[in-house]
Amino acid sequence: MNIDDRDLKDAFRALGSSAQTDEYSFHEMTSPTALKAARSRLRRRRATLLSAAVVVPAFLIFRAQSDRVLDYERFTALTGLDLNEVTWDAPSDFLLDFPGRDLLRAVPLIEVHAPALPPDSARSSDSNVSRRRSRS
């Protein structure tokens, strides 16, 4: 055993003795004072989570209701970009190109002329609603 091994062994002993002093016995952990402290920590943690669960959505709701609207004219004047004419193509858009893609993007105009329907009040005289069955 060389000097480095002895130093390592001494370091492990010191680590083991410090870990043993940090451990609590069962009786210490289940004493009324320890249980009371654990309950108070749990209550504080729950109160913190509950307040965060109330405050964060309230903050987001009130922040969303602010009257900040993007001023498109000012944006265009500052940047020189008209947002109505700007398009963006991803580097992988060439993968989506296929023959006839422009036809799929166009909306077809289909004109269908449906015949005029008679109003509901003009029923034929041979309908079952107007006739009663006779008993035979």
DOTORTOR-524838 format. One record per atom (N, C-alpha, C): residue in three letters; x, y, z. Coordinates in steps of 0.02 Angstrom, whole numbers, plus 50000, padded with zeros to 5 digits. Example, Ala and Ser with C-alpha at 12.3 -4.5 7.8 and 13.67 -1.06 7.14 Angstrom:
<recs>
ALA506604971650390
ALA506154977550390
ALA506604983550390
SER506424988850354
SER506844994750357
SER506455000250394
</recs>
This chain:
<recs>
MET500424994250000
MET500005000050000
MET500455006250000
ASN500355010749953
ASN500765016649950
ASN500425022549985
ILE500735028249982
ILE500485034250018
ILE499825036549989
ASP499745036249923
ASP499115038349891
ASP498535034149914
ASP498655027649923
ASP498125023149946
ASP497925024850017
ARG498395026450060
ARG498245028250129
ARG497845034650131
ASP498025039450090
ASP497655045850088
ASP496935044650065
LEU496875040350016
LEU496205038849990
LEU495785035250043
LYS496095030650079
LYS495755026950132
LYS495535031750188
ASP495965036350207
ASP495805041250259
ASP495235045850236
ALA495235047550173
ALA494705051950146
ALA494025048350147
PHE494035041850130
PHE493415038050134
PHE493165037250205
ARG493625036250253
ARG493415035850323
ARG493105042350346
ALA493405047950327
ALA493145054450347
ALA492455055650316
LEU492375053550253
LEU491735054250219
LEU491205049950253
GLY491385043850272
GLY490925039350305
GLY490715041850373
SER491175044750410
SER490995047250477
SER490555053450472
SER490655057650421
SER490225063550414
SER489525061450391
ALA489475056150351
ALA488825053850329
ALA488445050750387
GLN488785047550432
GLN488445044550489
GLN488195049850537
THR488525055450543
THR488285060650589
THR487675064250559
ASP487585064150494
ASP487005067450463
ASP486375063250466
GLU486435056850478
GLU485855052550479
GLU485485053250545
TYR484825052950542
TYR484415053450601
TYR484165046550619
SER484035045550683
SER483755039150704
SER483005039250691
PHE482705033450696
PHE481985032950684
PHE481595037050736
HIS481825036850797
HIS481475040450851
HIS481535048050841
GLU482115050350816
GLU482185057450803
GLU481725059650746
MET481645055350695
MET481245057150637
MET480495056950652
THR480285052750699
THR479575052150715
THR479385055850778
SER479815059850804
SER479645063750864
SER479125069050846
PRO478725071150894
PRO478205076250879
PRO478485082750851
THR479065084850874
THR479345091050847
THR479555090250774
ALA479845084450757
ALA480045083350688
ALA479445082850643
LEU478915079450666
LEU478315078950626
LEU477975085650616
LYS477985089750669
LYS477685096450665
LYS478075100750615
ALA478735100150616
ALA479155103950569
ALA479035101650498
ALA478965095050489
ALA478835092450421
ALA478155094750396
ARG477655094850439
ARG476985097250418
ARG477005104650400
SER477365108550439
SER477395115750423
SER477755116850357
ARG478285112950344
ARG478635113550279
ARG478165111650222
LEU477765106450232
LEU477295104250181
LEU476765109550170
ARG476515112650224
ARG476015117950216
ARG476305123950179
ARG476915125850196
ARG477225131550161
ARG477335129950087
ARG477535123850072
ARG477645121950003
ARG476985122049964
ARG476455119449995
ARG475805119549961
ARG475545126649952
ALA475635130850002
ALA475425137849996
ALA475805141449941
THR476445139949935
THR476845143049882
THR476605140649814
LEU476485134249807
LEU476235131649742
LEU475545134449725
LEU475105134949775
LEU474445137649763
LEU474475144949743
SER474895148849777
SER474945155849759
SER475245156649689
ALA475725152349672
ALA476005152649604
ALA475485150649552
ALA475065145749570
ALA474545143449523
ALA474015148849513
VAL473945153349560
VAL473455158749553
VAL473775164949521
VAL474375166549543
VAL474695172749521
VAL474915172449448
VAL475215166949427
VAL475475166449358
VAL474925167049306
PRO474365163249311
PRO473845164249261
PRO473525171249264
ALA473455173949325
ALA473185180749330
ALA473645185749296
PHE474295184949305
PHE474775189449272
PHE474725188749196
LEU474675182649172
LEU474635181649100
LEU473985184449071
ILE473435183849108
ILE472795186549084
ILE472825194149081
PHE473075197249134
PHE473105204549134
PHE473615207149084
ARG474145203449073
ARG474635205549024
ARG474355205048953
ALA473945199948941
ALA473655199048874
ALA473145204448859
GLN472845207348911
GLN472335212448900
GLN472625219448890
SER473265220048890
SER473565226648880
SER473405229048810
ASP473435235448802
ASP473215238548739
ASP473805239748692
ARG474275234948690
ARG474845235648645
ARG474685232148579
VAL474625235948527
VAL474485233148461
VAL475065235048416
LEU475275230348374
LEU475825231648329
LEU475625237048279
ASP476035242148275
ASP475915247648228
ASP476265245848163
TYR475865243348115
TYR476145240848052
TYR476475246448011
GLU476175252248012
GLU476465257747973
GLU477145259748001
ARG477205260148067
ARG477835261948098
ARG478355256548086
PHE478145250148090
PHE478595244648077
PHE478855244948005
THR478405246447958
THR478615247047888
THR479085252847879
ALA478955258447912
ALA479395264247906
ALA480085262847935
LEU480115259247991
LEU480765257948023
LEU481165252547987
THR480835247347963
THR481205241747934
THR481205241747858
GLY480725245047828
GLY480675244847756
GLY480345238447730
LEU480045234547775
LEU479715228347755
LEU478965229247760
ASP478625227347706
ASP477895227447707
ASP477675220447726
LEU477335219747783
LEU477155213147809
LEU476655209547764
ASN476295213247722
ASN475825209947677
ASN476175206647618
GLU476785208647604
GLU477145206047546
GLU477715201347565
VAL477825200347629
VAL478385196247651
VAL478175188947651
THR478595184747622
THR478515177547625
THR479165174547648
TRP479115168747678
TRP479715165447702
TRP479705158247678
ASP480275156247651
ASP480345149347628
ASP480865145947671
ALA480675140247697
ALA481135136347738
ALA481665133147694
PRO482245131647723
PRO482765128347683
PRO482545121447656
SER482055118447688
SER481835111747666
SER481215112047622
ASP481015117947599
ASP480415118547558
ASP480485114847491
PHE481095113947467
PHE481185110447403
PHE480935103247409
LEU480915100447469
LEU480665093647478
LEU479915093147465
LEU479575098747472
LEU478855098747463
LEU478645100147391
ASP479125101847348
ASP478955103347278
ASP478815096847241
PHE478275096747206
PHE478095091047164
PHE477685093747106
PRO477645090047052
PRO477265092446994
PRO476525093447011
GLY476255099046993
GLY475545100547004
GLY475415103747072
ARG475935105947106
ARG475845109047172
ARG475445115547166
ASP475565119247113
ASP475205125647105
ASP474455124347093
LEU474275118747064
LEU473565117147055
LEU473225115547121
LEU473595112347166
LEU473305110747231
LEU473225116947275
ARG473635121947264
ARG473585128047304
ARG473035132747279
ALA472825131847217
ALA472305136147189
ALA471625133647211
VAL471175138247225
VAL470495136447245
VAL470055136347183
PRO469775130547168
PRO469355130247108
PRO468685133647120
LEU468415136547067
LEU467755139547070
LEU467265134747037
ILE466825132147076
ILE466325127447051
ILE465655130747057
GLU465335131646999
GLU464685134846999
GLU464155129446991
VAL463725128947041
VAL463185124047039
VAL462535127947044
HIS462115126946995
HIS461455130246995
HIS460945125247021
ALA460695126347080
ALA460195121847109
ALA459505124347090
PRO459045119847077
PRO458375122047061
PRO458045125147122
ALA457595129747108
ALA457245133047163
ALA456775128147195
LEU456755128047260
LEU456325123547297
LEU455655126947312
PRO455115123247308
PRO454475126347325
PRO454445127847399
PRO454075132847419
PRO454025134347491
PRO453665128747528
ASP453755128347593
ASP453465122947634
ASP452705123247637
SER452415129147628
SER451685129747634
SER451325126747575
ALA451655125947518
ALA451325123247458
ALA451445115647457
ARG451025111847492
ARG451075104647492
ARG450575101847442
SER450735096147418
SER450275093147370
SER449665090347408
SER449125089647373
SER448505087447405
SER448505080047421
ASP448955076247391
ASP448955069047403
ASP449455067147459
SER449645072047500
SER450115070447553
SER449745066947609
ASN450105062947646
ASN449825059247702
ASN449625063747760
VAL449905069447763
VAL449765073947819
VAL449045076547814
SER448825078047754
SER448165081047747
SER447605075847746
ARG447755069647731
ARG447245064347729
ARG447215060447793
ARG446615058147810
ARG446535053747867
ARG446365046847840
ARG446575042047877
ARG446415035247857
ARG445695033647878
SER445385029947836
SER444705027847854
SER444745020947884
ARG444295019647931
ARG444285013047961
ARG443875008447917
SER444145002847902
SER443774998147861
SER443714991447892
</recs>
